C-alpha cells in the first residue's frame, strides 16, 4: 500500500491555486552558507536554522522573505498545498 497516496481519485478536481500562492518551501542544500545566514537574519519568525539548513514549519508563516532575500537560491516556495508533516523541521 502506498502511504503517500490519498484516497482513490484524490483530489477529484484539479485545484487552481492563485499565482502568488506559497506552498511547502523547498530548500536548496547546495546554496552558499552565507545565503542561509542572510535568510535566517531576515526571517521575522526566526524559523530558519542556517547551521542545520532547516526551516521550523511550526514557526514559518510563509511570508516569502527568505525566498526574496536569497533570490530563490536558498529557498523557493512550491505550489504543494498538502503540508501535513511528521516533524516540524523541514
N, C-alpha and C positions, 0 to 999 in steps of 0.2 A: 504494500500500500504506500502510495506517495503522500507523505505527511505535509508536503509543501503545497499540494493542490487543495483548492477549496471544494465545496460540494460540486457534484457534476453540473456542468453548464454555468458555473460561476465565472464572472458575472454574466447574467443573461443578456445584458445590453452593454455595448461599449460606452464607457463613461467619458464624456467630453470634459476635459479639465481646462480651466482658464489659462491663457498663455503665461501669466505670471505665477502660476501655481508652483509652490515649493514643496516637494515631497521629501522622501528619505535622502539625507545627504550622503554623498559618495566621497570618501577621502582618497586622495592620490598619494600613495605611500612613497613615490619617487620624487615628490616635490621637495625643494630645498628646505632645510630645517628653519631658516630664517622666515619663510612664509608661514610655517606652523606657529612660530612665536608671534609674528605680526597678527595672525588671525586670533590667537589667544588673547593678545593685548587689546584687540578691538572688540572682542565678544562682550556684549552688555550683560550676559548671564554667567560669565566665567564657565562656560560649558566645554571649553577646549583645553585638553591637556597636551601641550606641544611635545613633551618628553615621550609620552606614550603614543602620540598621534591618534588621539581618540576624542570623540565628542560624547559628552554625557547627554543622552537623549532625554533624560528626566529634567534637564535644565534648558536644553535648546528650545528656543521659541520660533525657529525657522525665519529669522529676520533677514537672513541673506548677507549680513555684514561680512562674514568670513569669505563668502564667495566673491564679494565685491573687492575687498582689500587684497585678496590673492589673485584677482582676475581669473578665477576659476582654475588656478593651478594647484591649489592645496585641497579645495573642496568645491564640489558642484552639487546642486540640488537636482535630484531626479524627479520624474513625474510619478514615482511609486507612492501610492496613497495608502497602501496596506502596511501599516507601521507597527504591527504587533511584534514585540521583541522579548526574548527571554532575559536579557540583561540590558541595563540602561546604557552602558558604554557601547559605542559603535565604532 
